[in-house]
């Protein structure tokens, strides 16, 4: 799986955790996505 696809999946998980008020899990997923594809996440609208 390309890193950008994995990062998008992790970003979706972060959003879902955020909507459920699981802030710590959301931050963990977001940081993992950033480590997976930092160049992609930097310019992605939802990642900001």
C-alpha distance matrix in Angstrom:
0.0 3.8 6.4 8.4 6.7 6.8 10.2 11.3 10.9 12.8 15.3 16.0 16.7 19.0 20.8 21.4 22.8 24.9 26.4 27.3 29.0 26.7 26.8 25.9 22.7 21.9 22.5 20.4 17.3 18.1 18.6 15.4 13.6 16.0 15.2 11.5 12.1 15.9 16.6 14.8 16.3 19.7 20.2 18.7 21.6 20.6 19.6 23.1
3.8 0.0 3.8 5.5 5.4 6.6 8.8 10.2 11.1 12.7 14.4 15.8 17.1 18.7 20.4 21.7 23.1 24.7 26.4 27.8 29.1 27.0 26.6 25.8 23.0 21.6 21.8 20.1 17.1 17.1 17.4 14.6 12.3 14.0 13.5 9.7 9.3 13.0 13.2 11.5 13.6 16.7 17.0 15.9 19.2 18.8 17.5 20.8
6.4 3.8 0.0 3.8 5.5 5.1 6.0 8.6 9.9 10.4 12.1 14.2 15.2 16.2 18.3 19.9 20.8 22.2 24.4 25.7 26.6 24.5 23.7 22.8 20.2 18.8 18.5 16.9 14.1 13.8 13.8 11.1 8.8 10.2 9.7 5.9 5.7 9.5 10.4 9.0 10.6 13.7 14.6 13.8 17.2 16.5 14.7 17.9
8.4 5.5 3.8 0.0 3.8 5.4 5.0 6.1 8.6 9.8 10.3 12.3 14.2 15.0 16.4 18.4 19.8 20.7 22.6 24.5 25.5 23.8 22.9 22.6 20.1 18.0 18.0 17.1 14.0 13.1 13.9 11.9 8.7 10.0 10.8 7.6 5.8 9.1 9.1 6.6 8.3 11.6 11.8 10.5 13.8 13.5 12.2 15.4
6.7 5.4 5.5 3.8 0.0 3.8 5.4 5.1 6.3 8.7 9.8 10.7 12.5 14.3 15.4 16.8 18.6 20.0 21.4 23.0 24.5 22.9 22.6 22.4 19.5 17.7 18.4 17.4 13.9 13.7 15.2 12.8 9.8 12.2 13.1 9.7 9.0 12.4 12.8 9.9 10.9 14.5 14.5 12.4 15.1 14.1 13.5 17.1
6.8 6.6 5.1 5.4 3.8 0.0 3.8 5.4 5.1 6.2 8.6 9.9 10.6 12.3 14.3 15.4 16.5 18.3 20.1 21.3 22.6 20.5 20.3 19.6 16.6 15.3 15.9 14.3 10.9 11.5 12.6 9.7 7.4 10.4 10.7 7.4 8.3 11.7 13.2 10.9 11.1 14.8 15.6 13.6 16.3 14.6 13.4 17.0
10.2 8.8 6.0 5.0 5.4 3.8 0.0 3.8 5.4 5.0 6.0 8.6 9.7 10.3 12.3 14.2 15.1 16.2 18.4 20.0 20.8 18.9 18.1 17.7 15.1 13.2 13.3 12.4 9.1 8.5 9.8 7.8 4.5 7.2 8.6 6.1 6.1 8.8 10.5 8.2 7.5 11.2 12.4 10.4 13.1 11.5 9.7 13.3
11.3 10.2 8.6 6.1 5.1 5.4 3.8 0.0 3.8 5.4 5.0 6.2 8.7 9.7 10.6 12.4 14.3 15.2 16.7 18.6 19.9 18.6 18.2 18.5 15.8 13.4 14.4 14.1 10.5 9.8 12.2 10.8 7.4 10.1 12.2 9.8 9.2 11.4 12.4 9.2 8.4 12.1 12.2 9.4 11.3 9.5 9.1 12.9
10.9 11.1 9.9 8.6 6.3 5.1 5.4 3.8 0.0 3.8 5.4 5.1 6.3 8.7 10.0 10.7 12.5 14.3 15.5 16.9 18.6 17.0 17.2 17.3 14.1 12.4 14.0 13.2 9.4 10.2 12.6 10.7 8.3 11.7 13.3 10.9 11.5 14.0 15.6 12.7 11.7 15.4 15.9 12.9 14.5 12.0 11.7 15.5
12.8 12.7 10.4 9.8 8.7 6.2 5.0 5.4 3.8 0.0 3.8 5.4 4.9 6.2 8.7 9.8 10.5 12.2 14.3 15.3 16.4 14.4 14.2 13.9 10.9 9.2 10.4 9.4 5.6 6.7 9.1 7.3 5.5 9.2 10.7 9.2 10.5 12.4 14.8 12.5 10.6 14.2 15.5 12.9 14.4 11.6 10.4 13.9
15.3 14.4 12.1 10.3 9.8 8.6 6.0 5.0 5.4 3.8 0.0 3.8 5.3 5.0 6.3 8.7 9.9 10.5 12.5 14.4 15.2 13.9 13.2 13.8 11.4 8.6 9.8 10.2 6.7 5.9 9.3 8.9 6.4 9.1 11.8 10.8 10.9 12.0 14.0 11.3 8.8 12.1 13.0 10.0 10.9 7.8 7.1 10.6
16.0 15.8 14.2 12.3 10.7 9.9 8.6 6.2 5.1 5.4 3.8 0.0 3.8 5.4 5.1 6.3 8.7 9.8 10.7 12.6 14.3 13.5 13.7 14.8 12.1 9.5 11.9 12.3 8.8 9.1 12.6 12.0 9.8 12.8 15.3 14.0 14.2 15.7 17.3 14.3 12.2 15.5 15.8 12.3 12.5 9.2 9.8 13.2
16.7 17.1 15.2 14.2 12.5 10.6 9.7 8.7 6.3 4.9 5.3 3.8 0.0 3.8 5.4 5.1 6.2 8.5 9.9 10.7 12.4 10.7 11.5 12.1 8.9 7.2 10.1 9.9 6.6 8.3 11.6 10.7 9.8 13.0 15.0 14.0 15.2 16.7 19.0 16.5 14.1 17.3 18.3 15.2 15.5 12.0 11.9 15.0
19.0 18.7 16.2 15.0 14.3 12.3 10.3 9.7 8.7 6.2 5.0 5.4 3.8 0.0 3.8 5.5 5.1 6.1 8.7 9.9 10.5 9.0 8.6 9.5 7.1 4.1 6.8 7.7 5.2 5.8 9.3 9.7 9.0 11.5 13.9 13.9 14.8 15.4 17.9 15.8 12.7 15.4 16.8 13.9 13.9 10.3 9.6 12.3
20.8 20.4 18.3 16.4 15.4 14.3 12.3 10.6 10.0 8.7 6.3 5.1 5.4 3.8 0.0 3.8 5.5 5.0 6.2 8.7 9.8 9.7 9.6 11.8 9.9 6.7 9.5 11.3 9.0 8.7 12.5 13.2 11.9 14.0 16.9 16.7 17.0 17.4 19.4 16.8 13.8 16.2 16.9 13.6 12.7 8.9 9.7 11.9
21.4 21.7 19.9 18.4 16.8 15.4 14.2 12.4 10.7 9.8 8.7 6.3 5.1 5.5 3.8 0.0 3.8 5.4 5.2 6.4 8.8 8.6 10.0 12.1 9.7 7.7 11.3 12.4 10.1 11.2 14.7 14.9 14.0 16.7 19.1 18.7 19.4 20.4 22.5 19.8 17.1 19.8 20.4 17.1 16.2 12.5 13.4 15.7
22.8 23.1 20.8 19.8 18.6 16.5 15.1 14.3 12.5 10.5 9.9 8.7 6.2 5.1 5.5 3.8 0.0 3.8 5.5 5.1 6.3 5.0 6.6 8.5 6.3 5.0 8.8 9.9 8.7 10.2 13.2 13.8 13.9 16.3 18.4 18.6 19.8 20.4 23.0 20.9 17.8 20.3 21.5 18.6 17.9 14.1 14.1 16.2
24.9 24.7 22.2 20.7 20.0 18.3 16.2 15.2 14.3 12.2 10.5 9.8 8.5 6.1 5.0 5.4 3.8 0.0 3.8 5.3 5.0 5.5 5.6 8.7 8.0 5.5 8.5 10.9 10.2 10.4 13.5 14.9 14.7 16.4 19.1 19.7 20.4 20.3 22.7 20.7 17.3 19.2 20.3 17.5 16.2 12.5 12.8 14.1
26.4 26.4 24.4 22.6 21.4 20.1 18.4 16.7 15.5 14.3 12.5 10.7 9.9 8.7 6.2 5.2 5.5 3.8 0.0 3.8 5.4 7.5 8.7 12.0 11.1 9.1 12.3 14.5 13.3 13.7 17.1 18.2 17.6 19.6 22.3 22.5 23.0 23.3 25.3 22.9 19.7 21.7 22.3 19.2 17.4 13.8 15.0 16.3
27.3 27.8 25.7 24.5 23.0 21.3 20.0 18.6 16.9 15.3 14.4 12.6 10.7 9.9 8.7 6.4 5.1 5.3 3.8 0.0 3.8 5.5 8.2 11.0 10.0 9.3 12.7 14.3 13.7 14.9 17.9 18.8 18.9 21.1 23.4 23.6 24.7 25.1 27.6 25.3 22.1 24.3 25.3 22.2 20.8 17.1 17.8 19.3
29.0 29.1 26.6 25.5 24.5 22.6 20.8 19.9 18.6 16.4 15.2 14.3 12.4 10.5 9.8 8.8 6.3 5.0 5.4 3.8 0.0 3.8 5.5 8.7 9.1 8.5 11.1 13.3 13.6 14.4 16.9 18.4 18.9 20.6 22.9 23.7 24.9 24.7 27.3 25.5 22.0 23.8 25.1 22.4 20.9 17.3 17.6 18.5
26.7 27.0 24.5 23.8 22.9 20.5 18.9 18.6 17.0 14.4 13.9 13.5 10.7 9.0 9.7 8.6 5.0 5.5 7.5 5.5 3.8 0.0 3.8 5.7 5.6 6.2 8.8 10.2 10.9 12.4 14.5 15.7 16.7 18.5 20.3 21.3 22.9 22.9 25.9 24.3 20.9 22.8 24.6 22.0 21.2 17.5 17.1 18.4
26.8 26.6 23.7 22.9 22.6 20.3 18.1 18.2 17.2 14.2 13.2 13.7 11.5 8.6 9.6 10.0 6.6 5.6 8.7 8.2 5.5 3.8 0.0 3.8 5.5 5.0 6.2 8.6 10.0 10.5 12.3 14.2 15.3 16.4 18.4 19.9 21.2 20.7 23.7 22.4 18.9 20.4 22.3 20.2 19.4 15.9 15.0 15.9
25.9 25.8 22.8 22.6 22.4 19.6 17.7 18.5 17.3 13.9 13.8 14.8 12.1 9.5 11.8 12.1 8.5 8.7 12.0 11.0 8.7 5.7 3.8 0.0 3.8 5.4 5.2 6.3 8.8 9.9 10.7 12.4 14.3 15.4 16.7 18.4 20.3 19.9 23.2 22.4 18.9 20.5 23.0 21.2 21.0 17.7 16.1 17.1
22.7 23.0 20.2 20.1 19.5 16.6 15.1 15.8 14.1 10.9 11.4 12.1 8.9 7.1 9.9 9.7 6.3 8.0 11.1 10.0 9.1 5.6 5.5 3.8 0.0 3.8 5.5 5.0 6.2 8.6 9.9 10.6 12.3 14.2 15.4 16.4 18.6 18.8 22.1 20.9 17.7 19.9 22.2 20.0 20.1 16.7 15.2 17.1
21.9 21.6 18.8 18.0 17.7 15.3 13.2 13.4 12.4 9.2 8.6 9.5 7.2 4.1 6.7 7.7 5.0 5.5 9.1 9.3 8.5 6.2 5.0 5.4 3.8 0.0 3.8 5.4 5.2 6.2 8.6 9.9 10.6 12.3 14.4 15.3 16.7 16.7 19.7 18.2 14.9 17.0 18.9 16.6 16.5 12.9 11.7 13.5
22.5 21.8 18.5 18.0 18.4 15.9 13.3 14.4 14.0 10.4 9.8 11.9 10.1 6.8 9.5 11.3 8.8 8.5 12.3 12.7 11.1 8.8 6.2 5.2 5.5 3.8 0.0 3.8 5.5 5.0 6.1 8.5 9.8 10.4 12.3 14.1 15.5 14.8 18.0 17.2 13.8 15.3 17.8 16.2 16.4 13.4 11.2 12.5
20.4 20.1 16.9 17.1 17.4 14.3 12.4 14.1 13.2 9.4 10.2 12.3 9.9 7.7 11.3 12.4 9.9 10.9 14.5 14.3 13.3 10.2 8.6 6.3 5.0 5.4 3.8 0.0 3.8 5.5 5.2 6.2 8.6 9.9 10.7 12.3 14.5 14.5 18.0 17.4 14.4 16.4 19.2 17.6 18.5 15.5 13.1 15.0
17.3 17.1 14.1 14.0 13.9 10.9 9.1 10.5 9.4 5.6 6.7 8.8 6.6 5.2 9.0 10.1 8.7 10.2 13.3 13.7 13.6 10.9 10.0 8.8 6.2 5.2 5.5 3.8 0.0 3.8 5.5 5.1 6.1 8.6 9.9 10.4 12.4 13.1 16.3 15.0 12.2 14.9 17.2 15.2 16.2 13.2 11.1 13.8
18.1 17.1 13.8 13.1 13.7 11.5 8.5 9.8 10.2 6.7 5.9 9.1 8.3 5.8 8.7 11.2 10.2 10.4 13.7 14.9 14.4 12.4 10.5 9.9 8.6 6.2 5.0 5.5 3.8 0.0 3.8 5.4 5.1 6.2 8.8 9.8 10.8 10.6 13.6 12.5 9.2 11.5 13.9 12.2 13.2 10.4 7.8 10.2
18.6 17.4 13.8 13.9 15.2 12.6 9.8 12.2 12.6 9.1 9.3 12.6 11.6 9.3 12.5 14.7 13.2 13.5 17.1 17.9 16.9 14.5 12.3 10.7 9.9 8.6 6.1 5.2 5.5 3.8 0.0 3.8 5.4 5.0 6.3 8.6 10.2 9.4 13.0 12.9 10.1 11.7 14.8 14.0 15.6 13.4 10.1 12.0
15.4 14.6 11.1 11.9 12.8 9.7 7.8 10.8 10.7 7.3 8.9 12.0 10.7 9.7 13.2 14.9 13.8 14.9 18.2 18.8 18.4 15.7 14.2 12.4 10.6 9.9 8.5 6.2 5.1 5.4 3.8 0.0 3.8 5.3 5.1 6.1 8.8 9.5 13.1 12.7 10.6 13.1 16.0 14.9 16.9 14.7 11.8 14.4
13.6 12.3 8.8 8.7 9.8 7.4 4.5 7.4 8.3 5.5 6.4 9.8 9.8 9.0 11.9 14.0 13.9 14.7 17.6 18.9 18.9 16.7 15.3 14.3 12.3 10.6 9.8 8.6 6.1 5.1 5.4 3.8 0.0 3.8 5.4 5.0 6.3 7.4 10.5 9.4 7.4 10.4 12.8 11.4 13.7 11.8 9.0 12.1
16.0 14.0 10.2 10.0 12.2 10.4 7.2 10.1 11.7 9.2 9.1 12.8 13.0 11.5 14.0 16.7 16.3 16.4 19.6 21.1 20.6 18.5 16.4 15.4 14.2 12.3 10.4 9.9 8.6 6.2 5.0 5.3 3.8 0.0 3.8 5.4 5.5 4.6 8.2 8.3 6.0 8.0 11.1 10.8 13.3 12.1 8.7 10.8
15.2 13.5 9.7 10.8 13.1 10.7 8.6 12.2 13.3 10.7 11.8 15.3 15.0 13.9 16.9 19.1 18.4 19.1 22.3 23.4 22.9 20.3 18.4 16.7 15.4 14.4 12.3 10.7 9.9 8.8 6.3 5.1 5.4 3.8 0.0 3.8 5.8 5.7 9.4 10.3 9.2 10.9 14.1 14.2 17.0 15.8 12.4 14.6
11.5 9.7 5.9 7.6 9.7 7.4 6.1 9.8 10.9 9.2 10.8 14.0 14.0 13.9 16.7 18.7 18.6 19.7 22.5 23.6 23.7 21.3 19.9 18.4 16.4 15.3 14.1 12.3 10.4 9.8 8.6 6.1 5.0 5.4 3.8 0.0 3.8 6.3 9.2 9.1 9.0 11.6 14.0 13.6 16.7 15.6 12.8 15.5
12.1 9.3 5.7 5.8 9.0 8.3 6.1 9.2 11.5 10.5 10.9 14.2 15.2 14.8 17.0 19.4 19.8 20.4 23.0 24.7 24.9 22.9 21.2 20.3 18.6 16.7 15.5 14.5 12.4 10.8 10.2 8.8 6.3 5.5 5.8 3.8 0.0 3.8 5.6 5.4 6.2 8.7 10.7 10.7 14.2 13.9 11.1 13.7
15.9 13.0 9.5 9.1 12.4 11.7 8.8 11.4 14.0 12.4 12.0 15.7 16.7 15.4 17.4 20.4 20.4 20.3 23.3 25.1 24.7 22.9 20.7 19.9 18.8 16.7 14.8 14.5 13.1 10.6 9.4 9.5 7.4 4.6 5.7 6.3 3.8 0.0 3.8 5.4 5.2 6.0 8.9 10.0 13.2 13.4 10.1 11.7
16.6 13.2 10.4 9.1 12.8 13.2 10.5 12.4 15.6 14.8 14.0 17.3 19.0 17.9 19.4 22.5 23.0 22.7 25.3 27.6 27.3 25.9 23.7 23.2 22.1 19.7 18.0 18.0 16.3 13.6 13.0 13.1 10.5 8.2 9.4 9.2 5.6 3.8 0.0 3.8 5.7 5.4 7.1 9.1 12.6 13.8 11.1 12.3
14.8 11.5 9.0 6.6 9.9 10.9 8.2 9.2 12.7 12.5 11.3 14.3 16.5 15.8 16.8 19.8 20.9 20.7 22.9 25.3 25.5 24.3 22.4 22.4 20.9 18.2 17.2 17.4 15.0 12.5 12.9 12.7 9.4 8.3 10.3 9.1 5.4 5.4 3.8 0.0 3.8 5.5 5.8 6.3 10.1 11.1 9.0 11.0
16.3 13.6 10.6 8.3 10.9 11.1 7.5 8.4 11.7 10.6 8.8 12.2 14.1 12.7 13.8 17.1 17.8 17.3 19.7 22.1 22.0 20.9 18.9 18.9 17.7 14.9 13.8 14.4 12.2 9.2 10.1 10.6 7.4 6.0 9.2 9.0 6.2 5.2 5.7 3.8 0.0 3.8 5.4 5.0 8.2 8.3 5.5 7.7
19.7 16.7 13.7 11.6 14.5 14.8 11.2 12.1 15.4 14.2 12.1 15.5 17.3 15.4 16.2 19.8 20.3 19.2 21.7 24.3 23.8 22.8 20.4 20.5 19.9 17.0 15.3 16.4 14.9 11.5 11.7 13.1 10.4 8.0 10.9 11.6 8.7 6.0 5.4 5.5 3.8 0.0 3.8 5.8 8.4 9.7 6.8 7.1
20.2 17.0 14.6 11.8 14.5 15.6 12.4 12.2 15.9 15.5 13.0 15.8 18.3 16.8 16.9 20.4 21.5 20.3 22.3 25.3 25.1 24.6 22.3 23.0 22.2 18.9 17.8 19.2 17.2 13.9 14.8 16.0 12.8 11.1 14.1 14.0 10.7 8.9 7.1 5.8 5.4 3.8 0.0 3.8 6.4 8.9 7.5 7.6
18.7 15.9 13.8 10.5 12.4 13.6 10.4 9.4 12.9 12.9 10.0 12.3 15.2 13.9 13.6 17.1 18.6 17.5 19.2 22.2 22.4 22.0 20.2 21.2 20.0 16.6 16.2 17.6 15.2 12.2 14.0 14.9 11.4 10.8 14.2 13.6 10.7 10.0 9.1 6.3 5.0 5.8 3.8 0.0 3.8 5.7 5.3 6.7
21.6 19.2 17.2 13.8 15.1 16.3 13.1 11.3 14.5 14.4 10.9 12.5 15.5 13.9 12.7 16.2 17.9 16.2 17.4 20.8 20.9 21.2 19.4 21.0 20.1 16.5 16.4 18.5 16.2 13.2 15.6 16.9 13.7 13.3 17.0 16.7 14.2 13.2 12.6 10.1 8.2 8.4 6.4 3.8 0.0 3.8 5.5 5.6
20.6 18.8 16.5 13.5 14.1 14.6 11.5 9.5 12.0 11.6 7.8 9.2 12.0 10.3 8.9 12.5 14.1 12.5 13.8 17.1 17.3 17.5 15.9 17.7 16.7 12.9 13.4 15.5 13.2 10.4 13.4 14.7 11.8 12.1 15.8 15.6 13.9 13.4 13.8 11.1 8.3 9.7 8.9 5.7 3.8 0.0 3.8 5.4
19.6 17.5 14.7 12.2 13.5 13.4 9.7 9.1 11.7 10.4 7.1 9.8 11.9 9.6 9.7 13.4 14.1 12.8 15.0 17.8 17.6 17.1 15.0 16.1 15.2 11.7 11.2 13.1 11.1 7.8 10.1 11.8 9.0 8.7 12.4 12.8 11.1 10.1 11.1 9.0 5.5 6.8 7.5 5.3 5.5 3.8 0.0 3.8
23.1 20.8 17.9 15.4 17.1 17.0 13.3 12.9 15.5 13.9 10.6 13.2 15.0 12.3 11.9 15.7 16.2 14.1 16.3 19.3 18.5 18.4 15.9 17.1 17.1 13.5 12.5 15.0 13.8 10.2 12.0 14.4 12.1 10.8 14.6 15.5 13.7 11.7 12.3 11.0 7.7 7.1 7.6 6.7 5.6 5.4 3.8 0.0
